[in-house]
Amino acid sequence: MSAHILDGKALARETTEALRPRIGALRRAPGLAVVLVGDDPASAVYVRNKSQRAAELGMVQRQITLPAHTSEAELLTLVDALNADDAIDGILVQLPLPKGVDKDRVLDRVLPEKDVDGFHPINTGKLWQRRAALVPCTPAGVIELLRRTGVDLRGKDAVVIGRSNIVGKPMVALLEREDCTVTLAHSRTRNLDQVVGRADIVVAAVGVVEMVKGAWIKPGAIVIDVGMNRRADGKLCGDVEYAAAAERASWITPVPGGVGPMTIAMLMANTVFASEQRQ
Ligand code: NDP
């Protein structure tokens, strides 16, 4: 293997530790509310990790768990209450939401200044206009990982595979902000192997086990694997064929231990930023 490994766990630890003095300088501790609806086991793990990290940093942490049959109206009432709660600076509604609940209506109800996931259309618009805003945590974490390589990102050809509102599309905006030339690929993209083969930076956010083949990677490229998939044997793996890609890449993120920890670190950073703005 020739690629350097981008250690997301170590960078996440550094990123969150760097928040302590900022938290200490605030008049009151930042407050984060995490709302979990239903009993999706993966969501329960994500929520626990987020709440735990917030507590470790001395934040006011409120985890609200609601049954799967919670109605949209009940959820909107809860969001309104959290919006009005002065001790709460950040509100995170864990996705997916149960069937029958309009995800967009719930996420749109969160005050943009408390939207620490960066999903509100106001924050999306500000991101594209390069104005200060709360930025979605996973793509923000990817940028921090790319910076960690020390490689000058300006003018690099980047491809983002996957066009979700929470990862792929904001990833494109953030790479454009770094002066990359960005291609956005998706399930209708033709000749994906060739598109990937031209890229200096590959960000895979698809959700399909090892669909990006190692042989597609341009020698020396940086490969960021956002995918979090379970193999048939239950083991976690990414969207990239890791061992083969690592033979060709200059830098690569492992799964687990790459993008995942950075997502949580950027949530903490967003909560501190939101609290600073509100205080
Ligand atoms: P979505 O399911 O919302 O989007 C997947 C995207 O991949 C779609 O745009 C889809 O295209 C595209 N796609 C699907 N199949 C192909 C294909 N064969 N070729 C090219 N593109 C394809 O996923 P998310 O963005 O929510 O998540 C993506 C992955 O990232 C998942 O594994 C998820 O678990 C992981 N993830 C990890 C996080 C972390 O912290 N590490 C955080 C968030 C997500 P189309 O639009 O045409 O359908």
Boltz pocket constraint, residues with backbone or C-beta under 6 A from the ligand:
constraints:
  - pocket:
      binder: B
      contacts: [[A, 138], [A, 161], [A, 162], [A, 163], [A, 164], [A, 165], [A, 166], [A, 167], [A, 168], [A, 185], [A, 186], [A, 187], [A, 188], [A, 189], [A, 192], [A, 204], [A, 205], [A, 206], [A, 207], [A, 208], [A, 211], [A, 225], [A, 226], [A, 227], [A, 228], [A, 229], [A, 259], [A, 260], [A, 261], [A, 263]]
      max_distance: 6.0
